[in-house]
């Protein structure tokens, strides 16, 4: 091989790799493809090569597994790697090599080709199971489905892609939660909260951090679905409960809630107390204490930060409310519920 020349080897099925001499070593880039899988491309390729149509699905799976990369991008990437490794500062050219010869047919000693299809079917089954669990409000089943997806023989690529994987799961959970009966406004509020938090976290490459964030998000969607559907409350009271759950950080009065829902404050207070056995103020305090307990057990946020997050500017008053609800201080609760 000539030095300072990128040799791009293209095989008949449309995939390519690039090779460059790097001292006494060989730099390999790929595999990749240059063209997207437009309708009819796969059929035309197999027909041209004389490959039986029975292999069409296998071929489509093969082609769509790999990224679409421009040749110029490969060339620049090779130059950057050589430069970073102390090699030549510039490459001379990009040389295309067409691979020919041999037959494109399964050999008698090759392993069966059905494994990939089995993996794909299992992936979609687990994704359906995940979404069904969220729609039912079952965080245990949803998280178990995610764990099984991560342990598949050929790991689902988006699960291991920072930021992208969590974003896709957020969209799946959002769709499932709405299917489970959660009102669109509630779904959107939860989804936007986690979208903002995800941007603050950034494109973290720490798999444990990403997994913890995803688990918290999925659990939160499930919790809201479960609460919404398990309450045997009239529609008006259910909407009030949803409003309170979504805005625990805000100071929302009964009058503001009543105006938002189109009823009088006295009517709202009376109906809410009749359905729940609690005043709106008492219910809000109860939900804030529950949210604070989850944060204490699952995060490293300070007591002050958690107090602000659940709507208490005065940390001392928050400690008093929390002790009334859980029989211990926030610090004692965290010590008792974390390993």
DRENGU-173899 format. One record per atom (N, C-alpha, C, O): residue in one letter; x, y, z. Coordinates in steps of 0.02 Angstrom, whole numbers, plus 50000, padded with zeros to 5 digits. Example, Ala and Ser with C-alpha at 12.3 -4.5 7.8 and 13.67 -1.06 7.14 Angstrom:
A506604971650390 A506154977550390 A506604983550390 A507124983450423 S506424988850354 S506844994750357 S506455000250394 S506705005750402 
REM end
This chain:
X500424994050000 X500005000050000 X500445006350000 X500925006750038 X500265011049958 X500625017349957 X500485021250022 X499935021150048 X501005024550046 X500915028850104 X500515035150083 X500495037050025 X500205038150133 X499835044450124 X499265043750073 X499065048650042 X499015037650065 X498435036550022 X497905032750062 X498045027650092 X497305035450061 X496745032050093 X496435027350042 X496185029549990 X496465020850056 X496165015850011 X495475014150038 X495405011150091 X494965016050001 X494285014350020 X494075008149980 X494045008349918 X493925002850016 X493734996549984 X492974995749990 X492694995450044 X492654995449932 X491924994749930 X491754987749907 X492004985249857 X491324984449946 X491114977749927 X490454978049889 X490094983049893 X490284972749852 X489704973049807 X489044974649840 X488594977149807 X488974973149904 X488334974349938 X488254981549962 X487754983249993 X488744985849947 X488664992949962 X489004995450024 X488935001250042 X489374991150059 X489724993250119 X490454994650101 X490704992550050 X490794998450146 X491485000350132 X491885000950196 X491605002050250 X492535000050190 X493015001750243 X493585005550212 X493705004950151 X493935009350251 X494525013050226 X495135010750265 X495115009550325 X495695010250228 X496335007950256 X496875013050241 X496915015750186 X497305014450291 X497865019050282 X498475016150316 X498425013550372 X499045016450283 X499675014350316 X499865019550368 X499855025550355 X500025017150428 X500215021650483 X500855018850513 X500825014950561 X501425020650484 X502055017750506 X502045010350489 X501945008450431 X502155006150538 X502124998950528 X501444996150547 X501364990050554 X500965000550557 X500284998450574 X499795000250519 X499965003450470 X499164997950529 X498644999150480 X498055002350515 X497784999650563 X497855008250490 X497265011650517 X496655009450477 X496635010050416 X496145006850513 X495535004450480 X494945008750503 X494845009650563 X494575011350456 X493985015350471 X493385011850439 X493385010450379 X492875010550479 X492275007350452 X492085001250493 X492364999950547 X491594997550468 X491264998250404 X490735003750404 X490485005750457 X490555006150345 X490045011350336 X489775010650266 X489995006450227 X489285014650250 X489005014850182 X488925022050161 X488875026550203 X488895023150096 X488825030050070 X488105031950055 X487925037850056 X487685026950042 X487015028350018 X486485025950066 X486555020550095 X485955029850075 X485385027550116 X485015021950080 X485085021050020 X484615018250118 X484235012750090 X483575015350063 X483055014850096 X483595018150002 X482975020549970 X482555014649949 X482805009149940 X481895015749940 X481465010249916 X481715007449850 X481855011149803 X481765000949846 X481964997749784 X482704996449778 X482914992449736 X483114999849819 X483844998949813 X484054991849830 X484444988849794 X483784989249885 X483974982549906 X483784977349853 X484184972949836 X483174977949826 X482954973249776 X483394973549713 X483574968449685 X483564979749693 X483984980549633 X484674977649644 X484954974449599 X484964978749703 X485634976249718 X485664968649716 X486114965749686 X485184965349749 X485184958149751 X485064955149683 X485344949949665 X484624958449644 X484494956049576 X485114956449533 X485274951749496 X485484962049538 X486094963049499 X486624957849517 X487004955549474 X486644955949581 X487154951249604 X486934943949600 X487314939349614 X486304942849581 X486054936049576 X485934932749643 X485964926649648 X485804936749694 X485674934049761 X484924932549768 X484514936749750 X484744926649792 X484034924949799 X483654930049841 X483924932749889 X483034931349822 X482624936249858 X482474934149930 X482264938149971 X482584927749945 X482474925450013 X482934928950063 X482804929150123 X483494931750037 X483974935050080 X483844942650086 X484254946250114 X483274944950059 X483144952150056 X483134955250126 X483454960450137 X482764952250172 X482704955150239 X483374955150276 X483524959850312 X483764949850266 X484414949550298 X484854955150271 X485224958350308 X484814956250205 X485234961450174 X485024968450199 X485454972550215 X484374969650203 X484144976150228 X484384977350300 X484594982850317 X484344972050340 X484574972650409 X485324974150410 X485554978350449 X485694970850368 X486424971950363 X486584979150344 X486994982350377 X486254981650293 X486414988450268 X486214993850318 X486584998750327 X485644992950350 X485404998350395 X485724998350463 X485595002850503 X486164993550477 X486514993450541 X487074998650544 X487275000750598 X487325000650487 X487935004550485 X487795011850466 X487305013250432 X488225016450487 X488115023550474 X488225025350401 X488595022050365 X487885030750379 X487985033450312 X488515038850319 X488415043850353 X489085037850287 X489655042350294 X489905044550226 X489975040450181 X490035051050219 X490305053650157 X491045052050151 X491405051950202 X491285050650090 X491985048850080 X492455054350103 X492995052950130 X492265060550093 X492685066150114 X492755066350190 X493275068150217 X492215064450225 X492235064250298 X492735058950321 X493105060050369 X492735053150288 X493205047850305 X493915050250293 X494355049150335 X494025053450236 X494695055950220 X494945060850273 X495515060350296 X494525065550292 X494725070450343 X494845067050411 X495295068850448 X494425062050426 X494515058450489 X495185054850491 X495525054850543 X495365051750435 X496015048250432 X496585053150442 X497065051750477 X496535058950409 X497065064050415 X497125066450487 X497685067350512 X496565067350521 X496575069750590 X496895064550636 X497285066350681 X496735058150625 X497015052850667 X497775052550658 X498145052050707 X498005052750596 X498715052450582 X499085058450612 X499625057850640 X498765064250606 X499075070250633 X499115069850709 X499625071650738 X498585067550741 X498575066950814 X499085061750838 X499345062350893 X499225056650796 X499695051450814 X500415053050795 X500855048850801 X500525059250771 X501195061250752 X501395059050684 X501995058950668 X500915057150642 X501075054950574 X501135060650526 X501235066450546 X501085059050462 X501155064250411 X500605069450419 X500055067850442 X500765075550400 X500295081050410 X499735081050359 X499205084050372 X499845077850302 X499325077950251 X499325071450213 X499835068150206 X498745069550190 X498685063550149 X498665065550076 X498445071050057 X498905060950035 X498955062749964 X498305062149926 X498125066749889 X497935056749935 X497335055749894 X496885050649926 X497065047249975 X496285050049897 X495815044849917 X495735040249857 X495515042449804 X495915034049865 X495885029249810 X495335024249823 X495315021049875 X494875023549775 X494325018949782 X494505012149752 X494775011849696 X494355006949788 X494495000149766 X493854996149769 X493534995649821 X493654993249712 X493054989149710 X493234981849724 X493664979049690 X492934978949774 X493054971849790 X492634967549743 X492034968549736 X492944962649712 X492604958249666 X492804951049678 X493274949649716 X492454946549645 X492644939449649 X492264935849703 X492014938849751 X492234929249695 X491894925149745 X491144925349735 X490894928949692 X490804921549774 X490074921349771 X489784924549833 X490084924249887 X489204927449825 X488864930549882 X488274926049901 X487694927349885 X488444920649934 X487944915849955 X488164912750020 X488764911950032 X487694910950064 X487884907950128 X488284901550118 X488094897350078 X488834900850154 X489234894850150 X488944889350192 X488534890650236 X489154883250180 X488864877550216 X489064877550289 X488714874550330 X489614880950306 X489834880850375 X489634887150413 X489814887850472 X489274891650381 X489074897850415 X488534896450466 X488124891950459 X488534900650517 X488014900050569 X487344902150540 X487334906150493 X486804899750566 X486134901750543 X486054909350547 X486324912550593 X485684912250499 X485614919450496 X484994922050531 X484824927950526 X484644917750568 X484004919850598 X484094923450664 X483624926350690 X484704923250692 X484804926150758 X484644933550759 X484334936050807 X484844937250706 X484724944450704 X483984945950707 X483774950550741 X483584942050671 X482854943150671 X482564941650740 X482114945150763 X482824936550772 X482594934950839 X482724940650887 X482314942350929 X483314943650880 X483504949350923 X483034955250911 X482814958450958 X482894956550848 X482454962250832 X481754961050859 X481454965550888 X481494955050850 X480834953550876 X480814954350952 X480324956950979 X481344952050986 X481374952651058 X481424960051079 X481124962051128 X481794963851041 X481854971051056 X481164974351053 X480984978051099 X480784973151000 X480134976350994 X479644973751047 X479224977451071 X479714967351064 X479284964751117 X479424968251183 X478954969951220 X480064969151199 X480244972551262 X480044979851261 X479844982651312 X480104983051203 X479884990051199 X479134990651209 X478894995251243 X478754985851181 X478024985851193 X477874984651267 X477434987751297 X478254979951296 X478154978451367 X478314984551410 X477954986051458 X478844988151392 X479024994251428 X478454999351424 X478255002251475 X478195000551364 X477675005551356 X477025003451388 X476665007551417 X476864996951385 X476254994451419 X476314995451494 X475824997251527 X476914994451521 X477014995251594 X476935002451614 X476625003951665 X477205007051575 X477115014251590 X476385016151586 X476135019851628 X476035013551535 X475325015151527 X474915012651586 X474395015551602 X475145007251618 X474805004651677 X475055007651742 X474785006251795 X475585011751738 X475865014751798 X476315010151838 X476435011451897 X476565004851807 X476974999951843 X477715001551831 X478004999451780 X478025005151877 X478725006851869 X479165000551875 X479685000151842 X478964995651916 X479354989551924 X479414985851858 X479964983851838 X478854984951823 X478864981451759 X479234985451706 X479594982651665 X479144992051707 X479464996251657 X480224995951664 X480584995251614 X480464996551725 X481194996351737 X481474989451723 X482034988751699 X481084984251738 X481314977551724 X481384976451649 X481854973151626 X480914979251610 X480964978651537 X481574982251511 X481914979751466 X481734988051539 X482334991651518 X482964987651534 X483434987451494 X482974984551592 X483564980551610 X483654974651562 X484214973151543 X483104971451543 X483164965851497 X483374968251428 X483744964751393 X483154974251408 X483374976951344 X484124978251344 X484464977051294 X484384980451400 X485104981851405 X485524975551406 X486124975851393 X485214969851422 X485594963551427 X485524959251364 X485764953551362 X485214961951312 X485114958051251 X485794956451219 X486264960251227 X485844950751183 X486474948851152 X486774954251107 X487374955451109 X486344957451068 X486554963051027 X486194969151055 X485604970251041 X486554973051094 X486254978451132 X485924983551086 X486194985351034 X485334985851105 X484994991051068 X485414997251068 X485574999851122 X485604999751010 X486115004951006 X485925011351042 X486345014351074 X485285013451037 X485115019851067 X485165019751143 X485245025051174 X485095013851174 X485145013551247 X485845015351271 X485925017851327 X486345014151230 X487035015551249 X487295022151222 X487885023651228 X486855026051191 X487055032451163 X486865038051211 X486275039151222 X487355041551241 X487195046851289 X486715051951259 X486765053651200 X486275054451300 X485785059651282 X485245056851235 X484645057451250 X485445053951178 X484965051451130 X484535045951161 X483925046051153 X484845041151196 X484465035751224 X483935038051273 X483365035751271 X484125042651318 X483655045251367 X483105049251333 X482525048951355 X483275052851280 X482775056751244 X482255052251212 X481655053551215 X482485046751180 X482025042051149 X481575038751201 X480975038051190 X481865036851257 X481465033751310 X480965038751340 X480415036851359 X481165045051343 X480695050251368 X480085050751321 X479525051351345 X480215050651257 X479655051051209 X479215044851213 X478605045351211 X479525038951219 X479135032851226 X478715032951290 X478125031051289 X479015035151345 X478645035551408 X478075040651404 X477535039551431 X478205046151369 X477685051351362 X477085048651324 X476515049651344 X477215045151268 X476665042351228 X476285037051269 X475675036851267 X476655032851305 X476345027651345 X475925030551402 X475385028051417 X476175035851434 X475805038851489 X475145041851466 X474635041351500 X475155044951407 X474535047751380 X474055042051362 X473445042651373 X474325036651335 X473915030851320 X473605027951384 X473065025151383 X473965028751440 X473725026351504 X473215030851538 X472985029451593 X473035036351504 X472505040751530 X472735047151562 X472325051151582 X473395048251567 X473645054451596 X473475060251549 X473605059751489 X473195065651574 X472995071251532 X473595074151494 X474155074351521 X473505076351432 X474055078951392 X474445084551426 X475055084751421 X474105088951461 X474455094451495 X474925091751549 X475475094251558 X474695086651585 X475125083551636 X475715080051604 X476285080751627 X475585076251551 X476125072851516 X476645077851491 X477245076751499 X476405083251461 X476865088251433 X477285091451488 X477885092651479 X476975092951545 X477345096151599 X477905091551625 X478465093951637 X477755085151633 X478275080451656 X478815079851604 X479415079951620 X478615079151541 X479095078351487 X479555084351481 X480165083551473 X479275090351485 X479685096451479 X480165097151538 X480735099351530 X479935095151597 X480375095551656 X480995091151646 X481555093351659 X480885085051622 X481465080651613 X481885082551552 X482485081251551 X481575085551502 X481965088051445 X482445093451468 X483025093551448 X482195098051510 X482625103451536 X483175100551581 X483755102751576 X482995095851624 X483505092851668 X484025089151628 X484615089151645 X483815085851574 X484285082151532 X484785086851499 X485375085251494 X484555092651478 X485015097551448 X485495100351500 X486065101951484 X485265100851562 X485715103251615 X486255098051629 X486835099851641 X486055091751628 X486535086451640 X487045086051583 X487635084751594 X486805087351522 X487245087151464 X487325080151437 X486985075551459 X487775079451390 X487895073051357 X488365068851400 X488935067551381 X488115066751457 X488535062951504 X488725056251475 X488315052651447 X489365054451483 X489595047951460 X489615042951518 X489825037251509 X489385045051577 X489385040751636 X488755036351632 X488205038951642 X488815029851619 X488225025651611 X487805025151674 X487195024651670 X488125025351733 X487745024951795 X487315031151805 X486745030751827 X487605036951789 X487225043151796 X486635043351747 X486085045351766 X486745041151685 X486215040951636 X485665036051657 X485075037551649 X485875030251683 X485385025151704 X484965027651762 X484365026451765 X485285031151810 X484915033751868 X484415039051846 X483855039251871 X484625043351799 X484175048651775 X483575045451739 X483005047451749 X483715040551696 X483185037251659 X482695033651706 X482085034051696 X482965030251756 X482535026751804 X482085031651842 X481495030251853 X482355037351861 X481955042351896 X481405045051851 X480845045951873 X481575046251788 X481075048851741 X480515043851729 X479925045651731 X480695037551717 X480185032451705 X479745031451766 X479135030851761 X480065031451825 X479685030651887 X479195036451897 X478635035351920 X479405042451879 X478975048251887 X478365047851841 X477805049251862 X478485045951778 X477915045151732 X477435039851759 X476825040951761 X477695034251781 X477265028851807 X476885031051868 X476295029451876 X477215034751912 X476895036951974 X476295041451958 X475765040851990 X476375046051910 X475825050451893 X475255046651860 X474665048151873 X475415041851817 X474895037751787 X474515033951840 X473895033751840 X474885030951885 X474575026851938 X474125031151982 X473555029251998 X474375036852002 X473965041152046 X473345043652010 X472805043952038 X473435045451947 X472865048051909 X472315042851902 X471725044351908 X472515036551888 X472025031451874 X471755027951936 X471195025351934 X472125027851990 X471905024352049 X471445028652093 X471085026052136 X471465035052082 X471015039352121 X470295038552098 X470145039452039 X469865037052144 X469155036752127 X468855043552143 X468395044152184 X469125048652112 X468905055552124 X468485057952065 X468555055552009 X468045062752078 X467695066052023 X468205069551977 X468745071252000 X468035070751914 X468495073951867 X468785080551893 X469385081851883 X468385084651925 X468625091051950 X469165090052002 X469695093352000 X469045085652049 X469535084352103 X470165081252075 X470715082752098 X470085076952026 X470675073751994 X471105079051961 X471725078751965 X470795083851928 X471185089151895 X471555093451946 X472125095551934 X471225094752003 X471565098652055 X472175094852081 X472705097752089 X472085088352094 X472645084252118 X473215084252069 X473795084752088 X473065083752004 X473585084051953 X473945090751954 X474555091051948 X473565096151960 X473855102851961 X474335103552020 X474875106352014 X474125101052078 X474545101552138 X475185097452128 X475735099852144 X475115091352103 X475705086952093 X476215090052046 X476815089452056 X475965093551995 X476415096351945 X476735102851966 X477245104851937 X476465106152015 X476715112752034 X476865113252108 X476695118152141 X477185108052134 X477345107952206 X477835113552225 X477835115752282 X478235115752178 X478725121052193 X478395127952198 X478695132652224 X477795128452172 X477455134952169 X476955135752227 X476705130852254 X476825141952243 X476325143452295 X475675145052259 X475555150752240 X475245140052251 X474615140952215 X474045140752266 X473975135952304 X473645145952266 X473095146452315 X472475142952288 X472425141552228 X472005141652333 X471365138652313 X471005143152264 X470685140752217 X471055149752275 X470725154452230 X471015154052160 X470645154252111 X471675153552155 X471995153052088 X471795146552054 X471645146551994 X471785141152092 X471565134752062 X470845135152039 X470685132751984 X470425138052079 X469715138652061 X469635142851998 X469235140951954 X469995148351993 X469955152551932 X470185148651871 X469885149251817 X470705144751880 X470985140951824 X470495135651800 X470455134051741 X470105132851848 X469655127351831 X468935129651821 X468495125551806 X468815136051828 X468155138751813 X467615137451863 X467025136851845 X467785136951928 X467295136151982 X467455141052037 X467975144252037 X466995141652085 X467125146152141 X467605142752190 X467645136552193 X467955146852229 X468435144152278 X468075139952330 X468335134752352 X467485142152352 X467125138352403 X466885131652377 X466915126652413 X466655131452315 X466425125152285 X467015120352278 X466955114352293 X467575122952255 X468165118752245 X468395115852312 X468535109952316 X468445120052364 X468675117752429 X468205112452457 X468425107452486 X467555113552449 X467075108852477 X467105102052441 X467105096852473 X467135102152374 X467155095952336 X467815092152348 X467825085952350 X468345095852355 X468995092652365 X469015089152433 X469245083452439 X468775092552484 X468775089652552 X468305083552555 X468465078652589 X467745083952520 X467275078452521 X467565072252488 X467435066652509 X467965073152434 X468245067552396 X468865064652428 X468975058552426 X469285068852457 X469935066552482 X469985066152558 X470415062652585 X469545069552592 X469585069752665 X470105074652690 X470225075152750 X470415078452644 X470925083352661 X470755090052630 X470445090452577 X470985095352663 X470945101852631 X471475102152577 X471935098152575 X471415107052532 X471905107852479 X472595109252509 X473105106852483 X472615113252562 X473255114852594 X473575108652624 X474175107452617 X473165104552659 X473435098452690 X473655093452638 X474175090152646 X473275092852584 X473465088252530 X474125090452499 X474565086252485 X474205096952488 X474815099552458 X475415097952503 X475945095852479 X475335099052568 X475875097652615 X476055090252614 X476645088452617 X475555085952609 X475665078752607 X476065076752545 X476535072852549 X475875079452488 X476225077852425 X476935080552425 X477395077352399 X477035086452454 X477705089152459 X478155084752502 X478745083752487 X477885082252556 X478275077952600 X478445071352565 X479005068852573 X477985068652525 X478115062452489 X478655063652436 X479115059552428 X478595069152399 X479105070652347 X479785071752380 X480295069352354 X479805075252435 X480435076452470 X480745069852493 X481355068952489 X480325065252517 X480575058752540 X480905054952483 X481435051952492 X480605055152423 X480905051652366 X481575054852347 X482045051252330 X481605061452349 X482225064852332 X482775063452383 X483355062652365 X482595063152445 X483085061652498 X483375054652488 X483965053552500 X482955049952467 X483175043052461 X483535041652396 X483925036852392 X483425045752344 X483695044152278 X484195049152251 X484485047952198 X484305054852284 X484775059852260 X485255061952315 X485185059952373 X485745065952296 X486225068652345 X486105076052356 X486535079452384 X485535078652335 X485375085752346 X485335087052421 X485135082852461 X485525093152438 X485505095052509 X484775095952532 X484325096652491 X484685095852597 X484015096852625 X483745103652604 X483155104352589 X484175108652603 X483975115352582 X483735115352509 X483225118452493 X484095112052466 X483905111752395 X483255108052386 X482835110152345 X483155102752422 X482535098952417 X481945103052444 X481395102852416 X482065106652498 X481535110952526 X481295115952474 X480695117052466 X481775119152440 X481595124052388 X481225120652330 X480755123352303 X481455114552312 X481155111152255 X480425109352268 X480025109452222 X480255107752330 X479565105852345 X479155111752372 X478605110852397 X479435117752367 X479025123652381 X479105126952448 X478675130952468 X479645125552485 X479745128652550 X480365133052549 X480925130652543 X480265139552556 X480835144152559 X481195143652627 X481795144852631 X480825141952679 X481095141452746 X481265134152761 X480815130052770 X481915132552762 X482125125552773 X481915122952841 X481765117052848 X481915127352891 X481715125152958 X480975123152960 X480795118252992 X480565126952926 X479845125352922 X479755118752884 X479325114752901 X480155117852831 X480125111552794 X480285105652838 X479945100452835 X480795106252881 X480985100852927 X480395099152972 X480255093252985 X480055104352997 X479475103253041 X478915099453004 X478635094653031 X478755101652943 X478225098352904 X478415091152889 X477995086652892 X479055090152871 X479285083352854 X479245078752915 X479045072952909 X479445081352974 X479425077253034 X478705075453052 X478575069853073 X478235080053043 X477535078553056 X477275072953010 X476875068853031 X477535072852947 X477285067952898 X477625061152906 X477305055952898 X478275061152923 X478655054852922 X478935052852990 X479245047552996 X478835056953041 X479045055053108 X479795055653120 X480035053153171 X480155058753075 X480885059753084 X481105065653040 X480735067852995 X481705068053054 X481965073653014 X482165071252945 X482265065252935 X482235075852896 X482465073852830 X483145070352831 X483245065452795 X483605072752872 X484265069652877 X484215062552902 X484535058052875 X483815061452954 X483725054652981 X483385050152930 X483555044252925 X482915052852892 X482575048952841 X483065046652787 X483055040952765 X483505051252766 X483995049552714 X484465044052740 X484625039252704 X484685044652801 X485135039552828 X484795032752833 X485125027552826 X484155032752845 X483785026452854 X483605023252787 X483465017252785 X483595027152733 X483355024552669 X483875024452614 X483705023452556 X484505025552631 X485035024952581 X485565020152608 X485695019652668 X485865016752559 X486375011752579 X487015015052601 X487495011652619 
REM end
